[in-house]
């Protein structure tokens, strides 16, 4: 049984790691997420990473604690939660707290030449957005292009419908057209997130390639146009899953007495998906009490046969 428990635990660990690693920017219909300082509309969006960068012993830093990215047909949308109240945190000088580089074709051979983003090596990026906090506490964002070596501002946002900072959170959006990202098919974009902690602590450089599936946007628009067809398909799928779940529970209760196992083992099936996998592992690798009785009976018959020979 210990062996079975170890297998189940390992399986759960693998499932949890995969669910985290598969987190990626998701398509959201236009208008679902509004850039207004109210971040409650991000609640259904998965977290890309729960922390970014390192902590400064002096406390003079802005640490990004949660990051989310979404997209629709027109915009890339970003959400960051930090460890400070951004409007009240007033640095001694205007400071850059976060940079995001975009390689819009996921090809290091195009875009910028080799350079540095703080201490991270960069190469092949076409755009960079820089989040800054001024001495007044005002938070703003500037977009730069590789076309002039990231020296001139392509666009700026300060408390508009495209950029909002409130409390410890900020949210903003960048038009995909501005970044020259085609909004059809599946587009691979390489992101580099670089966090600035303070003058001596600079860390946090996730470099990730995300496939932005704009086909999802087309599907969503088609399903909306078709009215109830989308809802009906979802309802049928849900009914099928529910039916399979109920059948697995009933079959479990029917199987365990035949295997000589306790009824409680069948209760594992109540946990959807993981319960069914755990139940199969127990059946496959656990020693059934029924087999012990069978082996005893077989040994007894063999003993009786050997006595008859004499």
Phi and psi in degrees as GROMACS dihedral restraints (atoms count N, CA, C in turn):
[ dihedral_restraints ]
;  ai    aj    ak    al  type     phi  dphi    fc
    3     4     5     6     1   -60.9    20    10
    4     5     6     7     1   -38.4    20    10
    6     7     8     9     1   -63.7    20    10
    7     8     9    10     1   -41.6    20    10
    9    10    11    12     1   -64.5    20    10
   10    11    12    13     1   -43.5    20    10
   12    13    14    15     1   -60.8    20    10
   13    14    15    16     1   -40.2    20    10
   15    16    17    18     1   -63.9    20    10
   16    17    18    19     1   -41.8    20    10
   18    19    20    21     1   -63.5    20    10
   19    20    21    22     1   -44.7    20    10
   21    22    23    24     1   -63.8    20    10
   22    23    24    25     1   -42.5    20    10
   24    25    26    27     1   -61.2    20    10
   25    26    27    28     1   -43.7    20    10
   27    28    29    30     1   -62.0    20    10
   28    29    30    31     1   -40.1    20    10
   30    31    32    33     1   -63.8    20    10
   31    32    33    34     1   -42.7    20    10
   33    34    35    36     1   -63.5    20    10
   34    35    36    37     1   -38.3    20    10
   36    37    38    39     1   -63.2    20    10
   37    38    39    40     1   -43.4    20    10
   39    40    41    42     1   -62.5    20    10
   40    41    42    43     1   -42.7    20    10
   42    43    44    45     1   -63.6    20    10
   43    44    45    46     1   -40.4    20    10
   45    46    47    48     1   -68.2    20    10
   46    47    48    49     1   -38.1    20    10
   48    49    50    51     1   -66.2    20    10
   49    50    51    52     1   -44.1    20    10
   51    52    53    54     1   -62.5    20    10
   52    53    54    55     1   -40.1    20    10
   54    55    56    57     1   -64.7    20    10
   55    56    57    58     1   -32.1    20    10
   57    58    59    60     1   -75.1    20    10
   58    59    60    61     1   -45.6    20    10
   60    61    62    63     1   -68.5    20    10
   61    62    63    64     1   -24.1    20    10
   63    64    65    66     1   -85.4    20    10
   64    65    66    67     1    -3.5    20    10
   66    67    68    69     1   -63.2    20    10
   67    68    69    70     1   130.0    20    10
   69    70    71    72     1  -152.1    20    10
   70    71    72    73     1   164.1    20    10
   72    73    74    75     1   -54.1    20    10
   73    74    75    76     1   134.1    20    10
   75    76    77    78     1  -112.8    20    10
   76    77    78    79     1   152.8    20    10
   78    79    80    81     1   -75.8    20    10
   79    80    81    82     1   133.1    20    10
   81    82    83    84     1  -127.3    20    10
   82    83    84    85     1   135.1    20    10
   84    85    86    87     1   -57.4    20    10
   85    86    87    88     1   149.3    20    10
   87    88    89    90     1   -61.5    20    10
   88    89    90    91     1   137.6    20    10
   90    91    92    93     1    95.1    20    10
   91    92    93    94     1   -15.2    20    10
   93    94    95    96     1   -69.3    20    10
   94    95    96    97     1   -45.5    20    10
   96    97    98    99     1  -104.2    20    10
   97    98    99   100     1   119.1    20    10
   99   100   101   102     1  -108.6    20    10
  100   101   102   103     1   136.7    20    10
  102   103   104   105     1   -87.5    20    10
  103   104   105   106     1    89.5    20    10
  105   106   107   108     1  -140.1    20    10
  106   107   108   109     1     7.0    20    10
  108   109   110   111     1    91.8    20    10
  109   110   111   112     1   -17.9    20    10
  111   112   113   114     1   -92.0    20    10
  112   113   114   115     1   108.2    20    10
  114   115   116   117     1   -94.8    20    10
  115   116   117   118     1    10.5    20    10
  117   118   119   120     1   -63.9    20    10
  118   119   120   121     1   -24.1    20    10
  120   121   122   123     1   -75.9    20    10
  121   122   123   124     1    -0.1    20    10
  123   124   125   126     1   -94.4    20    10
  124   125   126   127     1    -0.8    20    10
  126   127   128   129     1   -61.9    20    10
  127   128   129   130     1   -29.4    20    10
  129   130   131   132     1   -90.5    20    10
  130   131   132   133     1    -0.9    20    10
  132   133   134   135     1   -92.2    20    10
  133   134   135   136     1   133.0    20    10
  135   136   137   138     1   -68.1    20    10
  136   137   138   139     1   148.1    20    10
  138   139   140   141     1   -79.2    20    10
  139   140   141   142     1   131.2    20    10
  141   142   143   144     1   -75.1    20    10
  142   143   144   145     1   -50.0    20    10
  144   145   146   147     1  -149.2    20    10
  145   146   147   148     1   144.3    20    10
  147   148   149   150     1   -85.3    20    10
  148   149   150   151     1   -14.6    20    10
  150   151   152   153     1  -152.6    20    10
  151   152   153   154     1   151.8    20    10
  153   154   155   156     1  -141.2    20    10
  154   155   156   157     1   126.0    20    10
  156   157   158   159     1    88.9    20    10
  157   158   159   160     1  -166.9    20    10
  159   160   161   162     1  -123.0    20    10
  160   161   162   163     1   168.7    20    10
  162   163   164   165     1   -98.6    20    10
  163   164   165   166     1   142.1    20    10
  165   166   167   168     1   -94.7    20    10
  166   167   168   169     1   131.5    20    10
  168   169   170   171     1   -62.9    20    10
  169   170   171   172     1   -22.6    20    10
  171   172   173   174     1   -79.0    20    10
  172   173   174   175     1   -17.7    20    10
  174   175   176   177     1    80.4    20    10
  175   176   177   178     1    -4.1    20    10
  177   178   179   180     1   -88.2    20    10
  178   179   180   181     1    75.4    20    10
  180   181   182   183     1  -161.7    20    10
  181   182   183   184     1   163.5    20    10
  183   184   185   186     1  -116.1    20    10
  184   185   186   187     1   116.4    20    10
  186   187   188   189     1  -106.7    20    10
  187   188   189   190     1   123.7    20    10
  189   190   191   192     1   -78.7    20    10
  190   191   192   193     1   117.3    20    10
  192   193   194   195     1   -96.9    20    10
  193   194   195   196     1   -22.0    20    10
  195   196   197   198     1  -152.6    20    10
  196   197   198   199     1   138.1    20    10
  198   199   200   201     1  -133.6    20    10
  199   200   201   202     1   136.1    20    10
  201   202   203   204     1  -137.4    20    10
  202   203   204   205     1   146.7    20    10
  204   205   206   207     1  -137.0    20    10
  205   206   207   208     1   136.1    20    10
  207   208   209   210     1  -136.5    20    10
  208   209   210   211     1   173.6    20    10
  210   211   212   213     1  -154.7    20    10
  211   212   213   214     1   159.0    20    10
  213   214   215   216     1  -140.5    20    10
  214   215   216   217     1  -166.7    20    10
  216   217   218   219     1   -65.1    20    10
  217   218   219   220     1   -22.1    20    10
  219   220   221   222     1  -114.0    20    10
  220   221   222   223     1   -24.4    20    10
  222   223   224   225     1  -140.5    20    10
  223   224   225   226     1   153.0    20    10
  225   226   227   228     1   -95.4    20    10
  226   227   228   229     1   133.8    20    10
  228   229   230   231     1  -118.4    20    10
  229   230   231   232     1   136.9    20    10
  231   232   233   234     1  -127.7    20    10
  232   233   234   235     1   144.9    20    10
  234   235   236   237     1  -136.4    20    10
  235   236   237   238     1   131.6    20    10
  237   238   239   240     1  -135.0    20    10
  238   239   240   241     1   132.5    20    10
  240   241   242   243     1  -110.5    20    10
  241   242   243   244     1   131.4    20    10
  243   244   245   246     1  -113.7    20    10
  244   245   246   247     1  -179.7    20    10
  246   247   248   249     1   -93.0    20    10
  247   248   249   250     1     1.1    20    10
  249   250   251   252     1  -129.8    20    10
  250   251   252   253     1   161.3    20    10
  252   253   254   255     1   -82.3    20    10
  253   254   255   256     1   108.0    20    10
  255   256   257   258     1   -60.5    20    10
  256   257   258   259     1   -39.4    20    10
  258   259   260   261     1   -69.4    20    10
  259   260   261   262     1   -24.9    20    10
  261   262   263   264     1   -95.2    20    10
  262   263   264   265     1   -16.9    20    10
  264   265   266   267     1   -82.5    20    10
  265   266   267   268     1   109.3    20    10
  267   268   269   270     1  -115.7    20    10
  268   269   270   271     1   104.0    20    10
  270   271   272   273     1   -71.7    20    10
  271   272   273   274     1   166.3    20    10
  273   274   275   276     1   -70.9    20    10
  274   275   276   277     1   -22.5    20    10
  276   277   278   279     1  -146.9    20    10
  277   278   279   280     1   159.5    20    10
  279   280   281   282     1   -56.1    20    10
  280   281   282   283     1   130.8    20    10
  282   283   284   285     1  -136.7    20    10
  283   284   285   286     1   145.1    20    10
  285   286   287   288     1   -91.6    20    10
  286   287   288   289     1   123.3    20    10
  288   289   290   291     1  -102.6    20    10
  289   290   291   292     1   -18.6    20    10
  291   292   293   294     1  -159.8    20    10
  292   293   294   295     1   139.4    20    10
  294   295   296   297     1  -128.3    20    10
  295   296   297   298     1   142.8    20    10
  297   298   299   300     1  -126.9    20    10
  298   299   300   301     1   122.1    20    10
  300   301   302   303     1   -99.5    20    10
  301   302   303   304     1   144.7    20    10
  303   304   305   306     1  -122.4    20    10
  304   305   306   307     1   120.7    20    10
  306   307   308   309     1  -105.2    20    10
  307   308   309   310     1    95.6    20    10
  309   310   311   312     1   -73.0    20    10
  310   311   312   313     1    -9.4    20    10
  312   313   314   315     1  -120.6    20    10
  313   314   315   316     1     8.2    20    10
  315   316   317   318     1    52.6    20    10
  316   317   318   319     1    38.7    20    10
  318   319   320   321     1  -129.8    20    10
  319   320   321   322     1   114.6    20    10
  321   322   323   324     1   -70.1    20    10
  322   323   324   325     1   -14.8    20    10
  324   325   326   327     1   -84.1    20    10
  325   326   327   328     1    -7.4    20    10
  327   328   329   330     1  -117.1    20    10
  328   329   330   331     1   162.6    20    10
  330   331   332   333     1    88.7    20    10
  331   332   333   334     1  -147.1    20    10
  333   334   335   336     1   -70.6    20    10
  334   335   336   337     1   154.3    20    10
  336   337   338   339     1   -78.0    20    10
  337   338   339   340     1  -175.2    20    10
  339   340   341   342     1   -67.9    20    10
  340   341   342   343     1   134.3    20    10
  342   343   344   345     1  -157.1    20    10
  343   344   345   346     1  -162.0    20    10
  345   346   347   348     1  -128.9    20    10
  346   347   348   349     1   137.9    20    10
  348   349   350   351     1  -114.7    20    10
  349   350   351   352     1    96.7    20    10
  351   352   353   354     1    58.1    20    10
  352   353   354   355     1  -113.6    20    10
  354   355   356   357     1  -103.2    20    10
  355   356   357   358     1     3.6    20    10
  357   358   359   360     1   -90.8    20    10
  358   359   360   361     1   134.9    20    10
  360   361   362   363     1   -73.8    20    10
  361   362   363   364     1   134.1    20    10
  363   364   365   366     1  -126.6    20    10
  364   365   366   367     1   148.6    20    10
  366   367   368   369     1  -165.2    20    10
  367   368   369   370     1   132.6    20    10
  369   370   371   372     1    91.0    20    10
  370   371   372   373     1    17.7    20    10
  372   373   374   375     1   -98.5    20    10
  373   374   375   376     1   142.9    20    10
  375   376   377   378     1   -99.1    20    10
  376   377   378   379     1   -29.2    20    10
  378   379   380   381     1  -139.9    20    10
  379   380   381   382     1   158.0    20    10
  381   382   383   384     1  -143.2    20    10
  382   383   384   385     1   133.3    20    10
  384   385   386   387     1  -110.3    20    10
  385   386   387   388     1   138.1    20    10
  387   388   389   390     1  -124.2    20    10
  388   389   390   391     1   123.2    20    10
  390   391   392   393     1   -94.5    20    10
  391   392   393   394     1   127.3    20    10
  393   394   395   396     1  -125.9    20    10
  394   395   396   397     1   148.4    20    10
  396   397   398   399     1  -118.9    20    10
  397   398   399   400     1   123.9    20    10
  399   400   401   402     1   -85.0    20    10
  400   401   402   403     1   167.4    20    10
  402   403   404   405     1   -61.6    20    10
  403   404   405   406     1   -23.5    20    10
  405   406   407   408     1   -78.6    20    10
  406   407   408   409     1   -10.3    20    10
  408   409   410   411     1    95.1    20    10
  409   410   411   412     1    -4.2    20    10
  411   412   413   414     1   -71.9    20    10
  412   413   414   415     1   133.5    20    10
  414   415   416   417     1  -103.8    20    10
  415   416   417   418     1   134.7    20    10
  417   418   419   420     1  -145.6    20    10
  418   419   420   421     1   170.4    20    10
  420   421   422   423     1  -136.6    20    10
  421   422   423   424     1   140.1    20    10
  423   424   425   426     1  -126.7    20    10
  424   425   426   427     1   139.1    20    10
  426   427   428   429     1  -107.8    20    10
  427   428   429   430     1   132.6    20    10
  429   430   431   432     1  -121.7    20    10
  430   431   432   433     1   156.8    20    10
  432   433   434   435     1  -120.9    20    10
  433   434   435   436     1   149.6    20    10
  435   436   437   438     1   -71.9    20    10
  436   437   438   439     1   -14.4    20    10
  438   439   440   441     1   -60.2    20    10
  439   440   441   442     1   -25.7    20    10
  441   442   443   444     1  -124.8    20    10
  442   443   444   445     1    29.8    20    10
  444   445   446   447     1    73.0    20    10
  445   446   447   448     1    26.5    20    10
  447   448   449   450     1    60.9    20    10
  448   449   450   451     1    32.9    20    10
  450   451   452   453     1   -98.8    20    10
  451   452   453   454     1   -32.7    20    10
  453   454   455   456     1  -106.4    20    10
  454   455   456   457     1   146.8    20    10
  456   457   458   459     1   -79.3    20    10
  457   458   459   460     1   126.1    20    10
  459   460   461   462     1   -84.4    20    10
  460   461   462   463     1   -39.6    20    10
  462   463   464   465     1  -154.4    20    10
  463   464   465   466     1   153.6    20    10
  465   466   467   468     1  -135.5    20    10
  466   467   468   469     1   148.2    20    10
  468   469   470   471     1  -134.0    20    10
  469   470   471   472     1   130.4    20    10
  471   472   473   474     1  -141.0    20    10
  472   473   474   475     1   102.2    20    10
  474   475   476   477     1    49.4    20    10
  475   476   477   478     1    59.1    20    10
  477   478   479   480     1  -122.6    20    10
  478   479   480   481     1  -172.2    20    10
  480   481   482   483     1   -71.8    20    10
  481   482   483   484     1    -2.9    20    10
  483   484   485   486     1  -110.8    20    10
  484   485   486   487     1    -9.0    20    10
  486   487   488   489     1  -150.7    20    10
  487   488   489   490     1   130.8    20    10
  489   490   491   492     1  -147.8    20    10
  490   491   492   493     1   133.9    20    10
  492   493   494   495     1  -125.5    20    10
  493   494   495   496     1   124.9    20    10
  495   496   497   498     1  -145.8    20    10
  496   497   498   499     1   129.8    20    10
  498   499   500   501     1    63.0    20    10
  499   500   501   502     1  -129.0    20    10
  501   502   503   504     1   -97.9    20    10
  502   503   504   505     1     7.2    20    10
  504   505   506   507     1  -117.9    20    10
  505   506   507   508     1   154.4    20    10
  507   508   509   510     1  -138.3    20    10
  508   509   510   511     1   149.8    20    10
  510   511   512   513     1  -143.2    20    10
  511   512   513   514     1   145.7    20    10
  513   514   515   516     1  -158.4    20    10
  514   515   516   517     1   166.0    20    10
  516   517   518   519     1  -135.8    20    10
  517   518   519   520     1   150.6    20    10
  519   520   521   522     1  -126.7    20    10
  520   521   522   523     1   125.4    20    10
  522   523   524   525     1   -59.8    20    10
  523   524   525   526     1   132.6    20    10
  525   526   527   528     1   -63.1    20    10
  526   527   528   529     1   -26.5    20    10
  528   529   530   531     1   -66.4    20    10
  529   530   531   532     1   -37.9    20    10
  531   532   533   534     1   -62.7    20    10
  532   533   534   535     1   -35.7    20    10
  534   535   536   537     1   -88.0    20    10
  535   536   537   538     1     2.3    20    10
  537   538   539   540     1    59.7    20    10
  538   539   540   541     1    36.2    20    10
  540   541   542   543     1   -95.4    20    10
  541   542   543   544     1   120.0    20    10
  543   544   545   546     1   -66.7    20    10
  544   545   546   547     1   135.4    20    10
  546   547   548   549     1  -100.8    20    10
  547   548   549   550     1    45.2    20    10
  549   550   551   552     1  -143.0    20    10
  550   551   552   553     1   150.5    20    10
  552   553   554   555     1    69.7    20    10
  553   554   555   556     1  -158.1    20    10
  555   556   557   558     1  -107.1    20    10
  556   557   558   559     1   117.8    20    10
  558   559   560   561     1  -112.9    20    10
  559   560   561   562     1   124.6    20    10
  561   562   563   564     1   -89.8    20    10
  562   563   564   565     1   126.5    20    10
  564   565   566   567     1  -125.9    20    10
  565   566   567   568     1   131.1    20    10
  567   568   569   570     1   -96.1    20    10
  568   569   570   571     1   125.7    20    10
  570   571   572   573     1  -109.7    20    10
  571   572   573   574     1   142.8    20    10
  573   574   575   576     1  -125.9    20    10
  574   575   576   577     1   119.9    20    10
  576   577   578   579     1  -103.3    20    10
  577   578   579   580     1   117.5    20    10
  579   580   581   582     1  -120.9    20    10
  580   581   582   583     1   120.6    20    10
  582   583   584   585     1  -103.7    20    10
  583   584   585   586     1   139.3    20    10
  585   586   587   588     1  -103.5    20    10
  586   587   588   589     1   119.0    20    10
  588   589   590   591     1   -91.2    20    10
  589   590   591   592     1   -58.0    20    10
  591   592   593   594     1  -161.8    20    10
  592   593   594   595     1  -166.4    20    10
  594   595   596   597     1   -66.0    20    10
  595   596   597   598     1   -21.7    20    10
  597   598   599   600     1  -113.6    20    10
  598   599   600   601     1   -17.5    20    10
  600   601   602   603     1  -114.9    20    10
  601   602   603   604     1   109.8    20    10
  603   604   605   606     1  -132.6    20    10
  604   605   606   607     1   111.0    20    10
  606   607   608   609     1  -156.5    20    10
  607   608   609   610     1   168.4    20    10
  609   610   611   612     1    98.6    20    10
  610   611   612   613     1    81.7    20    10
  612   613   614   615     1  -130.1    20    10
  613   614   615   616     1    61.9    20    10
  615   616   617   618     1   -64.8    20    10
  616   617   618   619     1   125.2    20    10
  618   619   620   621     1  -113.0    20    10
  619   620   621   622     1   110.3    20    10
  621   622   623   624     1  -130.4    20    10
  622   623   624   625     1   137.6    20    10
  624   625   626   627     1  -100.4    20    10
  625   626   627   628     1   120.9    20    10
  627   628   629   630     1  -113.5    20    10
  628   629   630   631     1   132.7    20    10
  630   631   632   633     1   -84.5    20    10
  631   632   633   634     1   117.2    20    10
  633   634   635   636     1   -92.1    20    10
  634   635   636   637     1   109.9    20    10
  636   637   638   639     1   -91.8    20    10
  637   638   639   640     1    91.1    20    10
  639   640   641   642     1   -73.5    20    10
  640   641   642   643     1    -9.4    20    10
  642   643   644   645     1   -62.9    20    10
  643   644   645   646     1   -28.5    20    10
  645   646   647   648     1   -63.0    20    10
  646   647   648   649     1   -36.9    20    10
  648   649   650   651     1   -64.7    20    10
  649   650   651   652     1   -41.3    20    10
  651   652   653   654     1   -64.6    20    10
  652   653   654   655     1   -41.8    20    10
  654   655   656   657     1   -62.4    20    10
  655   656   657   658     1   -42.1    20    10
  657   658   659   660     1   -64.4    20    10
  658   659   660   661     1   -40.6    20    10
  660   661   662   663     1   -66.6    20    10
  661   662   663   664     1   -41.0    20    10
  663   664   665   666     1   -65.4    20    10
  664   665   666   667     1   -40.5    20    10
  666   667   668   669     1   -68.7    20    10
  667   668   669   670     1   -34.2    20    10
  669   670   671   672     1   -66.6    20    10
  670   671   672   673     1   -39.2    20    10
  672   673   674   675     1   -68.1    20    10
  673   674   675   676     1   -31.8    20    10
  675   676   677   678     1   -82.3    20    10
  676   677   678   679     1    -2.6    20    10
  678   679   680   681     1    73.6    20    10
  679   680   681   682     1  -117.1    20    10
  681   682   683   684     1   -80.2    20    10
  682   683   684   685     1    -8.0    20    10
  684   685   686   687     1   -61.8    20    10
  685   686   687   688     1   -38.3    20    10
  687   688   689   690     1   -66.3    20    10
  688   689   690   691     1   -45.5    20    10
  690   691   692   693     1   -64.3    20    10
  691   692   693   694     1   -36.7    20    10
  693   694   695   696     1   -65.5    20    10
  694   695   696   697     1   -41.7    20    10
  696   697   698   699     1   -63.4    20    10
  697   698   699   700     1   -40.3    20    10
  699   700   701   702     1   -65.1    20    10
  700   701   702   703     1   -39.3    20    10
  702   703   704   705     1   -63.4    20    10
  703   704   705   706     1   -41.0    20    10
  705   706   707   708     1   -64.9    20    10
  706   707   708   709     1   -43.9    20    10
  708   709   710   711     1   -62.1    20    10
  709   710   711   712     1   -43.0    20    10
  711   712   713   714     1   -62.5    20    10
  712   713   714   715     1   -40.6    20    10
  714   715   716   717     1   -64.1    20    10
  715   716   717   718     1   -39.3    20    10
  717   718   719   720     1   -64.2    20    10
  718   719   720   721     1   -44.4    20    10
  720   721   722   723     1   -62.6    20    10
  721   722   723   724     1   -43.7    20    10
  723   724   725   726     1   -62.8    20    10
  724   725   726   727     1   -40.1    20    10
  726   727   728   729     1   -63.8    20    10
  727   728   729   730     1   -45.9    20    10
  729   730   731   732     1   -61.7    20    10
  730   731   732   733     1   -39.1    20    10
  732   733   734   735     1   -63.4    20    10
  733   734   735   736     1   -46.7    20    10
  735   736   737   738     1   -64.4    20    10
  736   737   738   739     1   -42.2    20    10
  738   739   740   741     1   -62.0    20    10
  739   740   741   742     1   -40.4    20    10
  741   742   743   744     1   -63.6    20    10
  742   743   744   745     1   -36.1    20    10
  744   745   746   747     1   -67.4    20    10
  745   746   747   748     1   -46.4    20    10
  747   748   749   750     1   -63.5    20    10
  748   749   750   751     1   -43.1    20    10
  750   751   752   753     1   -64.2    20    10
  751   752   753   754     1   -35.6    20    10
  753   754   755   756     1   -61.6    20    10
  754   755   756   757     1   -45.4    20    10
  756   757   758   759     1   -65.7    20    10
  757   758   759   760     1   -27.8    20    10
  759   760   761   762     1   -78.8    20    10
  760   761   762   763     1   -29.4    20    10
  762   763   764   765     1   -82.1    20    10
  763   764   765   766     1   -42.9    20    10
  765   766   767   768     1   -60.2    20    10
  766   767   768   769     1   -37.2    20    10
  768   769   770   771     1   -64.8    20    10
  769   770   771   772     1   -35.0    20    10
  771   772   773   774     1   -68.8    20    10
  772   773   774   775     1   -28.6    20    10
  774   775   776   777     1   -87.6    20    10
  775   776   777   778     1    -5.3    20    10
  777   778   779   780     1    77.8    20    10
  778   779   780   781     1    17.7    20    10
  780   781   782   783     1   -95.1    20    10
  781   782   783   784     1   160.4    20    10
  783   784   785   786     1   -70.5    20    10
  784   785   786   787     1   152.7    20    10
  786   787   788   789     1   -61.6    20    10
  787   788   789   790     1   -29.7    20    10
  789   790   791   792     1   -59.5    20    10
  790   791   792   793     1   -28.3    20    10
  792   793   794   795     1   -60.8    20    10
  793   794   795   796     1   -36.6    20    10
  795   796   797   798     1   -66.8    20    10
  796   797   798   799     1   -24.1    20    10
  798   799   800   801     1   -65.4    20    10
  799   800   801   802     1   -19.1    20    10
  801   802   803   804     1   -58.1    20    10
  802   803   804   805     1   -31.9    20    10
  804   805   806   807     1   -65.0    20    10
  805   806   807   808     1   -12.7    20    10
  807   808   809   810     1   -65.8    20    10
  808   809   810   811     1   -30.2    20    10
  810   811   812   813     1   -76.0    20    10
  811   812   813   814     1   115.0    20    10
  813   814   815   816     1   -60.1    20    10
  814   815   816   817     1   141.4    20    10
  816   817   818   819     1    65.7    20    10
  817   818   819   820     1   -68.2    20    10
  819   820   821   822     1   -63.3    20    10
  820   821   822   823     1   -37.7    20    10
  822   823   824   825     1   -61.9    20    10
  823   824   825   826     1   -41.0    20    10
  825   826   827   828     1   -65.8    20    10
  826   827   828   829     1   -39.6    20    10
  828   829   830   831     1   -65.6    20    10
  829   830   831   832     1   -43.5    20    10
  831   832   833   834     1   -63.0    20    10
  832   833   834   835     1   -39.2    20    10
  834   835   836   837     1   -62.6    20    10
  835   836   837   838     1   -42.3    20    10
  837   838   839   840     1   -64.3    20    10
  838   839   840   841     1   -39.5    20    10
  840   841   842   843     1   -63.3    20    10
  841   842   843   844     1   -41.3    20    10
  843   844   845   846     1   -63.9    20    10
  844   845   846   847     1   -44.0    20    10
  846   847   848   849     1   -63.6    20    10
  847   848   849   850     1   -38.6    20    10
  849   850   851   852     1   -77.2    20    10
  850   851   852   853     1   -39.3    20    10
  852   853   854   855     1  -112.3    20    10
  853   854   855   856     1   -13.2    20    10
  855   856   857   858     1   -82.2    20    10
  856   857   858   859     1   150.8    20    10
  858   859   860   861     1   -83.3    20    10
  859   860   861   862     1   118.4    20    10
  861   862   863   864     1   -75.9    20    10
  862   863   864   865     1   134.0    20    10
  864   865   866   867     1   -57.8    20    10
  865   866   867   868     1   -31.8    20    10
  867   868   869   870     1   -59.6    20    10
  868   869   870   871     1   -36.1    20    10
  870   871   872   873     1   -66.8    20    10
  871   872   873   874     1   -36.0    20    10
  873   874   875   876     1   -62.3    20    10
  874   875   876   877     1   -44.0    20    10
  876   877   878   879     1   -63.9    20    10
  877   878   879   880     1   -39.6    20    10
  879   880   881   882     1   -65.3    20    10
  880   881   882   883     1   -42.4    20    10
  882   883   884   885     1   -65.0    20    10
  883   884   885   886     1   -38.7    20    10
  885   886   887   888     1   -63.8    20    10
  886   887   888   889     1   -42.9    20    10
  888   889   890   891     1   -64.7    20    10
  889   890   891   892     1   -40.9    20    10
  891   892   893   894     1   -64.7    20    10
  892   893   894   895     1   -38.5    20    10
  894   895   896   897     1   -67.7    20    10
  895   896   897   898     1   -38.9    20    10
  897   898   899   900     1   -64.4    20    10
  898   899   900   901     1   -42.2    20    10
  900   901   902   903     1   -63.0    20    10
  901   902   903   904     1   -42.7    20    10
  903   904   905   906     1   -61.6    20    10
  904   905   906   907     1   -39.1    20    10
  906   907   908   909     1   -65.6    20    10
  907   908   909   910     1   -41.9    20    10
  909   910   911   912     1   -64.4    20    10
  910   911   912   913     1   -40.4    20    10
  912   913   914   915     1   -63.1    20    10
  913   914   915   916     1   -38.6    20    10
  915   916   917   918     1   -68.8    20    10
  916   917   918   919     1   -32.3    20    10
  918   919   920   921     1   -70.2    20    10
  919   920   921   922     1   -37.3    20    10
  921   922   923   924     1   -62.5    20    10
  922   923   924   925     1   -29.8    20    10
  924   925   926   927     1   -65.5    20    10
  925   926   927   928     1   -24.6    20    10
